[in-house]
């Protein structure tokens, strides 16, 4: 429990530092963000996520203080990983556990970024345009052709 608390505290401090750097050091409210700058910042955050992925892949067992097969089996059960561990191969089972932790982390990063992209596209015009199109389809007079719906423009 102690190692989990230390890890979680360090992780929260790291996230706060990253947010402060992103919002404070790199933000310039008087200037629009260029594509080049956006690509560089995206590359920096992707590199940070990949470094953390590598850390979890190599040292993920330290998060739950796993030093024996019984501790590994307990962490596997308590965290609902459902991994098939081999009691005769502790190092192989530990590698499987670390690999699973790293995969869960990186897939969570990709899911959250994909969701954020969908949210921003909805917010920036896709969803309002769909609502306009739906309203025109539902509220159009019976004699009006469907071509009238093609006049919807994206904002």
LOVEXKE-987473 format. One record per residue: residue in one letter; residue number from 1; z, y, x of N, C-alpha, C in turn. Coordinates in steps of 0.2 Angstrom, whole numbers, plus 2048, in hexadecimal, padded with zeros to 3 digits. Layout:
   code   pos    nw    nv    nu   caw   cav   cau    cw    cv    cu
      A   NUM     Z     Y     X     Z     Y     X     Z     Y     X
...
This chain:
   code   pos    nw    nv    nu   caw   cav   cau    cw    cv    cu
      X     1   800   7FA   804   800   800   800   800   806   804
      X     2   804   806   80A   804   80C   80E   7FD   80E   811
      X     3   7F9   809   813   7F3   80A   816   7EE   80D   811
      X     4   7EF   80A   80B   7EA   80D   806   7EC   814   804
      X     5   7F2   816   804   7F4   81D   803   7F2   821   808
      X     6   7F2   81F   80F   7F0   823   814   7E8   824   814
      X     7   7E5   81F   813   7DE   81F   812   7DB   824   80C
      X     8   7DF   823   807   7DD   827   801   7DE   82F   802
      X     9   7E4   830   805   7E6   837   807   7E0   83A   80C
      X    10   7DF   836   811   7DA   838   816   7D3   839   813
      X    11   7D1   835   80E   7CB   835   80B   7CB   83C   806
      X    12   7D0   83D   803   7D0   843   7FF   7D0   849   803
      X    13   7D3   849   809   7D3   84F   80D   7CC   850   810
      X    14   7C8   84A   811   7C2   84B   814   7BD   84D   80E
      X    15   7BE   84B   808   7BA   84E   803   7BB   855   802
      X    16   7C1   858   802   7C3   85F   801   7C0   863   807
      X    17   7C0   860   80D   7BD   864   813   7B5   864   812
      X    18   7B2   85F   80F   7AB   85F   80E   7A9   863   809
      X    19   7AD   864   804   7AB   869   7FE   7AC   870   801
      X    20   7B2   871   805   7B3   878   807   7AD   87A   80C
      X    21   7AB   875   810   7A5   876   814   79F   878   810
      X    22   79D   874   80B   797   875   807   797   87B   803
      X    23   79D   87C   800   79D   882   7FC   79F   889   7FF
      X    24   7A2   888   805   7A5   88E   809   7A0   890   80F
      X    25   79F   88B   813   79C   88C   819   794   88D   818
      X    26   791   889   814   78A   888   813   787   88C   80D
      X    27   78C   88F   809   78A   892   803   788   899   805
      X    28   783   89C   802   781   8A3   802   77E   8A5   7FC
      X    29   783   8A8   7F8   781   8AA   7F1   77C   8AF   7F0
      X    30   77A   8B3   7F5   775   8B8   7F5   76E   8B6   7F6
      X    31   76D   8AF   7F8   767   8AD   7FA   765   8A6   7F7
      X    32   75F   8A5   7F5   75D   89F   7F2   75D   89A   7F7
      X    33   75E   894   7F5   75E   88E   7FA   757   88C   7FA
      X    34   755   88B   801   74E   889   802   74E   882   802
      X    35   747   87F   801   746   878   801   749   875   808
      X    36   747   878   80D   749   876   814   751   875   815
      X    37   754   87A   812   75C   87A   813   75E   875   80E
      X    38   75B   874   808   75E   86F   804   75D   868   807
      X    39   757   867   80A   756   860   80D   75A   85F   813
      X    40   75C   864   817   761   863   81C   768   862   81A
      X    41   76A   865   815   770   864   812   771   85D   80F
      X    42   76B   85B   80B   76B   854   808   76B   84F   80E
      X    43   768   850   813   768   84B   819   76F   84B   81C
      X    44   773   851   81C   779   851   81F   77E   84D   81B
      X    45   77E   84E   814   782   84A   810   780   842   80F
      X    46   77A   841   810   778   83A   810   77A   837   816
      X    47   77A   83A   81C   77C   837   822   784   836   822
      X    48   787   83B   81F   78F   83A   81E   790   834   81A
      X    49   78C   833   814   78E   82D   810   78C   827   814
      X    50   787   827   818   785   821   81C   78A   81F   821
      X    51   78D   825   824   792   824   829   799   821   826
      X    52   79A   823   820   7A0   820   81C   79E   819   81A
      X    53   798   818   818   796   811   817   797   80C   81D
      X    54   795   80F   823   796   80B   829   79D   80A   82A
      X    55   7A2   80F   829   7A9   80E   82A   7AC   809   826
      X    56   7AA   809   81F   7AD   804   81B   7AA   7FD   81C
      X    57   7A4   7FD   81E   7A1   7F6   820   7A4   7F3   826
      X    58   7A7   7F7   82B   7AA   7F5   831   7B2   7F4   830
      X    59   7B5   7F9   82C   7BC   7F9   82C   7BF   7F9   825
      X    60   7BB   7F7   820   7BD   7F7   819   7C3   7F3   818
      X    61   7C4   7EE   81B   7CA   7E9   81A   7D1   7ED   81C
      X    62   7D0   7F2   820   7D6   7F6   821   7D9   7FA   81B
      X    63   7D4   7FB   817   7D6   7FF   811   7DC   7FC   80D
      X    64   7DB   7F5   80D   7E0   7F1   809   7E5   7ED   80D
      X    65   7E5   7EF   814   7E9   7EB   819   7E8   7E4   818
      X    66   7E2   7E1   819   7E1   7DA   819   7E1   7D7   820
      X    67   7E6   7D3   821   7E6   7D0   828   7E7   7C8   827
      X    68   7E6   7C5   821   7E7   7BE   820   7E2   7BC   81A
      X    69   7E1   7B6   819   7DD   7B4   814   7E0   7B5   80D
      X    70   7E7   7B4   80D   7EB   7B5   807   7EA   7BD   805
      X    71   7EB   7C1   809   7EA   7C8   808   7E3   7CA   805
      X    72   7DE   7C7   809   7D7   7C8   807   7D6   7C5   7FF
      X    73   7D8   7BF   7FE   7D8   7BC   7F7   7DB   7C0   7F2
      X    74   7E1   7C3   7F4   7E5   7C8   7EF   7E1   7CE   7EE
      X    75   7DE   7D1   7F3   7DA   7D7   7F2   7D4   7D6   7EE
      X    76   7D1   7D0   7EF   7CB   7CE   7EB   7CC   7CD   7E4
      X    77   7D2   7CA   7E2   7D4   7C9   7DC   7D6   7D0   7D8
      X    78   7DA   7D4   7DC   7DD   7DA   7D9   7D8   7DF   7D7
      X    79   7D3   7DF   7DC   7CD   7E4   7DB   7C7   7E2   7D7
      X    80   7C8   7DC   7D4   7C2   7D9   7D0   7BC   7D9   7D4
      X    81   7BC   7D6   7DA   7B5   7D6   7DE   7B2   7CF   7DC
      X    82   7B5   7CA   7DA   7B2   7C4   7D8   7AE   7C1   7DE
      X    83   7B0   7C1   7E4   7AD   7BF   7EA   7AF   7B7   7EB
      X    84   7AA   7B3   7ED   7AC   7AC   7EE   7AE   7AC   7F6
      X    85   7B4   7AC   7F7   7B7   7AC   7FE   7B8   7A5   800
      X    86   7B7   7A4   807   7B8   79D   80A   7BF   79D   80D
      X    87   7C3   799   80B   7CA   799   80E   7CA   796   815
      X    88   7C4   793   817   7C4   790   81E   7C0   795   823
      X    89   7BD   79A   820   7BA   79F   824   7BC   7A6   823
      X    90   7C2   7A8   826   7C5   7AF   824   7C0   7B4   827
      X    91   7BD   7B4   82D   7B9   7B9   82F   7B3   7BA   82B
      X    92   7B0   7B5   829   7AA   7B5   824   7AC   7B8   81D
      X    93   7B1   7B6   81B   7B4   7B9   814   7B5   7C0   815
      X    94   7B8   7C2   81B   7BA   7C9   81C   7B4   7CD   81C
      X    95   7AF   7CA   820   7A8   7CE   820   7A5   7CF   819
      X    96   7A6   7CA   815   7A3   7CA   80E   7A7   7CF   80A
      X    97   7AD   7D0   80B   7B1   7D5   808   7AF   7DC   80A
      X    98   7AF   7DD   810   7AD   7E3   813   7A6   7E5   811
      X    99   7A1   7E1   811   79A   7E2   80F   79A   7E4   807
      X   100   79E   7E0   803   79F   7E2   7FC   7A2   7E9   7FB
      X   101   7A7   7EB   7FF   7AA   7F2   7FE   7A5   7F7   800
      X   102   7A1   7F6   805   79C   7FB   807   796   7FB   802
      X   103   794   7F6   800   78F   7F6   7FB   791   7F9   7F4
      X   104   797   7F8   7F2   79A   7FC   7EC   79A   803   7EE
      X   105   79C   805   7F4   79C   80C   7F5   795   80F   7F5
      X   106   790   80C   7F8   78A   80F   7F9   786   80F   7F2
      X   107   787   80A   7EE   784   80A   7E8   787   80F   7E3
      X   108   78D   810   7E4   790   816   7E0   78E   81C   7E2
      X   109   78C   81D   7E8   789   824   7EB   782   825   7E8
      X   110   77E   81F   7E8   778   820   7E5   778   821   7DD
      X   111   77C   81D   7DA   77D   81E   7D3   77F   825   7D1
      X   112   784   828   7D4   786   82F   7D3   781   834   7D4
      X   113   77D   833   7DA   778   838   7DB   772   837   7D6
      X   114   770   831   7D4   76B   830   7CF   76D   833   7C9
      X   115   773   833   7C7   776   836   7C1   776   83D   7C1
      X   116   778   840   7C7   778   847   7C8   771   84A   7C7
      X   117   76C   846   7CA   765   848   7C9   762   848   7C2
      X   118   764   843   7BE   762   843   7B7   765   848   7B4
      X   119   76C   84A   7B5   76F   84F   7B2   76C   856   7B3
      X   120   76A   857   7B9   767   85E   7BB   761   85E   7B8
      X   121   75D   859   7B7   756   85A   7B4   757   85B   7AD
      X   122   75C   858   7AA   75D   859   7A3   75F   860   7A2
      X   123   764   863   7A6   766   869   7A5   761   86F   7A7
      X   124   75C   86D   7AB   757   872   7AD   751   872   7A9
      X   125   751   86F   7A3   74B   870   79F   749   86A   79B
      X   126   74A   864   79E   747   85E   79B   74B   85D   794
      X   127   751   85D   794   755   85C   78D   753   861   788
      X   128   753   867   78A   752   86C   785   74A   86B   782
      X   129   746   86A   786   73F   868   784   73E   862   780
      X   130   742   85D   781   742   857   77D   745   859   776
      X   131   74A   85D   776   74D   85F   770   748   863   76C
      X   132   745   868   76F   73F   86C   76B   73A   867   768
      X   133   738   862   76D   733   85E   76A   735   859   764
      X   134   73B   857   765   73E   853   75F   73F   857   759
      X   135   741   85D   75A   742   862   754   73B   863   751
      X   136   736   864   755   72F   865   752   72C   85F   74E
      X   137   72E   859   751   72B   853   74E   72F   852   747
      X   138   735   853   747   739   852   741   738   857   73C
      X   139   737   85E   73E   737   863   739   730   866   738
      X   140   72B   862   73A   724   865   739   722   863   732
      X   141   71E   867   72F   71B   866   729   716   860   729
      X   142   716   85C   723   712   856   723   70B   857   725
      X   143   708   85D   723   701   85E   725   6FF   860   72C
      X   144   705   862   730   704   864   737   702   85E   73B
      X   145   6FD   85F   73F   6FC   859   744   701   858   74A
      X   146   701   853   74D   705   851   752   704   856   758
      X   147   6FE   858   759   6FC   85D   75E   700   863   75F
      X   148   703   865   75A   708   86B   75A   70E   86A   75E
      X   149   70F   863   75F   715   862   763   713   862   76A
      X   150   70D   862   76C   70B   863   773   70C   86A   776
      X   151   70E   86F   772   70F   875   774   716   877   777
      X   152   71A   872   777   720   872   77A   71F   873   782
      X   153   723   878   784   722   87A   78C   729   879   78F
      X   154   728   877   795   72F   875   799   731   87C   79C
      X   155   737   87D   79B   73A   883   79E   73C   883   7A5
